[in-house]
Amino acid sequence: MFNKKFSLSFSQYVFLIYKTQIGVGVLTLPHDLFVISGSDGWIAIIIGWMISTIVSFLIINTLEKNPDETLFDLLPRYFGKWLGKIILVCWILYALFAASYSFMYTVYLIKVWVLPNTNPVLIGLLFIIPIYQITRLGLPMISRYAEFTFLITIWMYPIILITAQEGIWLNLMPIARDGFLPILKSTPVTALSFLGFEMAFVLYPRLQNKKKAFKGILLANTMTAIVLIMVTVLSYIRLSETELAFAVWPTLDLIKLVHFPFLERLEIIFISAYIIILFMSVIPYLHMALIGSSNLFQRSIKKPLLPVILTIWVGGLFFPIIGFQPVISIKKMLSTSGLIFAFLFPVVFWIYSKVFLAICKKGQVKG
Amino acid sequence: MKNKFILTIVLILTLFVSGCGDQMYLEKSDIILLLGIDLDDKNQVTFYASTPVFNTEVKKNYHVMKVKAKSLREARYQFDALSQGSVVKGKIQTILIGKKFLQDRSVMPYLDVILRDPKDDLSSRVVMIDGPVEDILDANMEDKGRLGVVIRNMIDDTFKSGTIHNPNLQQFVAQQFDKRFSPMIPAMKVIHKEPKIAGISFLSHEGLYVTSIHLSESPLLLSLQKFYLEKIPISLYISSNKVQEKKELRRISIAIKDIQRKVKTTIVNGHFQFDIELTLHADLVERMFYLDAAKHPQLLKRIIEEQLDHEYKKIIQKTQKNKIDPIGFGVYARAKQYDHWKKIEDKWFDEYAKAKINISTKLVIINTGVSH
C-alpha cells in the first residue's frame, strides 16, 4: 500500500513527538507538582524541559553513527545477541505498558467525565477500531495522523487561554518561596509529561533530513513545555490551593470555568476531542512495541500481534482494573519506568556507545 | 472482500453502542433550577427545590418541593419521591442559603455532592437570603416567570451593573477554602412578596455569616478590590464643608471605568501595614449641588477624593472589626511578605484586624457629560 522507503518530513517528525508527549500527563500535572512544590511547580517544568532536551541530544548523537538503524537494530550489535535481546524485550514491554496505560486512561477518563453510565467495555470496543486502523498501516499513517491531530485540536489553546482573565497573578509570588529544594524534588514528576521524545529512537532512521533531527526534537520539547507551563500557571492563578491539592484533574477543572452564553459545559466537548490527542500517545507506543517485536522475531509479526494486543485490552476492561486507585498507582509505575527507559537508558547507552566505538576503532587499528 | 468484512463488523458493533439506553423526556423530568437550604423553626435542615413545569395543561409553570433531610443526597431521594419524573440536579442555576442556616453552620459539607460529581455544573450562583428561604419560594412570580430563571437573571443583571459580587459555586468554594481572604456572596431579601437584591453578605473563613453591607456601599467595596467590570457606579453623600448646600442635595455620582491599584506591603512593629494608592478613572454622572467648576477645576475632584477616602476607611474598619478580609489583603501579604506570612498563616484574620491600612484615592475625571 505504502512505499516501503517511506521517509518522515520535518513537520511530521515534530508533530509525532510533540503529540506523543501531550497526553495523559497534562491533565494531572498541576496537581502533581502542587503537592510537592506548591505554586513554584512551573519552574520544575523548565528544569524538566532542559533535562529532556539534553537527553534528546544524546539520543540523536548516539544514532548519528548509524543513520539507517533504529535502536532495536543497534541493540544486538552493541550488546551482543543475548543481552541485546533482553534489553529489546524490556523496551517492547515498556512501550506496550505505556500504550496500554494510555488506553486504559482514555477509557477511564471518558467513563468518569462523559459517559458515567456506559459500560467501559463498550467504550473500549469503540476505541480500538480507529487505533487498529491507524496502527495497521504503520508509520506513514501515524505521521499523517499526528499532523491531523495538531490541526484539529488547535482550538484548544485559545480556549485554555480564556481562563487567564480573572486570575490572581499574585498567587505565583513570591517565586521560589521555600527555596529551590522542593522544586528540584518535583522535577521527576514532570518526566511523565515529557515522555515521548524517546520515540526518536525509532523515528530517526526514517527522517528525511537527518541534520534537522535535533532541531525537531528541541522544537517538540519546547512546544510541550510551553503547553505544560501554560496549563500549570493558569491552574495556579485560577484555582484555589485546596482545589489544587484535592482535585484529580485540575486542567479539566480549569476548562470547566469557561462559559459561553450558548454553551455551559465546554469540558464535555473538550474531553471528547481530547480523545484524539490521547490516541496519539497510544498509537506511537503501540507502533514502537510492534516494530520492536518484529525485530525480536526477525520478521514482521504486526498482522497477527496487533489484533491480539487490542483484544487483550478490551478483555482487560471486563475486570475492574480501571478505577481511581489503579490509575494513580500505575501512573507512578509508568513514571518510574519512563525515568529508566527514556531518561536513564539514553545516557547509559550514549556513554556505552562511545566506549564501544572507541574499543572497536582500537581493535581495527591493532588488527 | 476484506473491507466488506470490516464494515459488517463495525455495523454490528454500532448496534450495541446506541445511546438510547437511558433516554430522558423533558416533560417527564424534574430539572432543579433552584436549590434552597435553610433551617426550620426546630433547627432541622430543610431543602427546597424549584423545577420548571413544561406541561401546558398546568396553570403554574414551576413547581416547588420542600423536604427535610440530613444531607443533600438524602434530600434528592425525597425529591424523587415527590416528583412525577426523574429529578435532574445537574442544571442548578442558583443555590439559596438561609441566613439562619449560615449563622448556625457552614454550607460547605452540604455541597459536597455537587462538587464531587463531574456531571454537575459549577456555575450555579450562591446567594444568601436575608430571612427564611421559604419566602422567596412563596414570592409573587405571576408577572415575572419561572422562579429559578428569574432569580438567576436578577443576580446576573445586578452583577453586570457593577453593584454586587457574583461568585459561582467554584469561586465560592475557592474563596471559602483560601486562607488569604474570606468569602462574600450576594444577599437577597423578600419585601411584600417581591424578591429584591439587598447587598453583599460576608462570611467568615469558617463559613459562618458575619455581617453584610447594603447595596449602596457594595460598589465601593468592589472598587477597592481589583476585581471590576466595565463600570462600577458609586453614589456619594458629600460631607465636606467646602460645599454649601442643604443636606439632602449634597450628593454626587460617578461611574468608575478603570481602576489602578498599587499596594505597598510592609511590616511595622510586627504587624502588617498596607499603603494603597487607588487611581480611579471615572465619569461624573450626577451632581445635585451647584459648584463653580470653571473657577475651581480641582475643587470638585478633591472633595470627591476626600469623601471616597473616608468611605473606604469606613468599610475597611468594618471588615477589620469583624475579622474578615473580603477585599483580599492576604493575597498581598503572602506575595510580598512571605516570611512573615508563614508565621501568621493560620491566624491571618486576627492579624488583619491589627493591620494598619492607609488609603489614598486619586480621581481622574474622564467625562462630565454635556454640562460641567
Chai-1 contact restraints between the chains, C-beta under 6 A:
chainA,res_idxA,chainB,res_idxB,connection_type,confidence,min_distance_angstrom,max_distance_angstrom,comment,restraint_id
A,W113,B,P118,contact,1.0,0.0,6.0,A-B,restraint_1
A,N117,B,D22,contact,1.0,0.0,6.0,A-B,restraint_2
A,L122,B,V17,contact,1.0,0.0,6.0,A-B,restraint_3
A,L170,B,V331,contact,1.0,0.0,6.0,A-B,restraint_4
A,L170,B,A335,contact,1.0,0.0,6.0,A-B,restraint_5
A,M173,B,A335,contact,1.0,0.0,6.0,A-B,restraint_6
A,P174,B,Y338,contact,1.0,0.0,6.0,A-B,restraint_7
A,R177,B,Y338,contact,1.0,0.0,6.0,A-B,restraint_8
A,S240,B,A174,contact,1.0,0.0,6.0,A-B,restraint_9
A,S240,B,F177,contact,1.0,0.0,6.0,A-B,restraint_10
A,S240,B,D178,contact,1.0,0.0,6.0,A-B,restraint_11
A,T242,B,F177,contact,1.0,0.0,6.0,A-B,restraint_12
A,K256,B,L122,contact,1.0,0.0,6.0,A-B,restraint_13
A,H259,B,S123,contact,1.0,0.0,6.0,A-B,restraint_14
A,E264,B,D121,contact,1.0,0.0,6.0,A-B,restraint_15
